[in-house]
Amino acid sequence: MPKGSGLTKTMKLSNELADVVGKKEASRAECIKLLWAYLKKHNLQDPENKQYFTPDKKMAKIFGEDRIRAFGMAKFL
């Protein structure tokens, strides 16, 4: 697969997503990595089951306010 296609293709991010990840452009893979870092930094993971997180106000603009599986973040991108 050529570099810069599929998951590695750099895309312009929405203002809401850019606000969370701190970049205006990123690949889907890079976004997922940055979202995981944000979850851990802000302690948003469910302490009982770390597969889940509850979005804070910034993330709620993208993912909604309900608790979701962290591995499901990619479908919102």
RARASUL-V601404 format. One record per run of one state. SS is the DSSP state (a for helix, b for strand, c for the rest). FROM is the first residue (numbers start at 0). LEN is the number of residues. If there is no record, write none. Layout:
((SS & FROM & LEN) (SS & FROM & LEN))
//
This chain:
((c & 0 & 5) (a & 5 & 3) (c & 8 & 2) (b & 10 & 2) (c & 12 & 2) (a & 14 & 7) (c & 21 & 3) (b & 24 & 2) (c & 26 & 1) (a & 27 & 14) (c & 41 & 3) (b & 44 & 1) (c & 45 & 6) (b & 51 & 2) (c & 53 & 3) (a & 56 & 7) (c & 63 & 4) (b & 67 & 2) (a & 69 & 7) (c & 76 & 1))
//
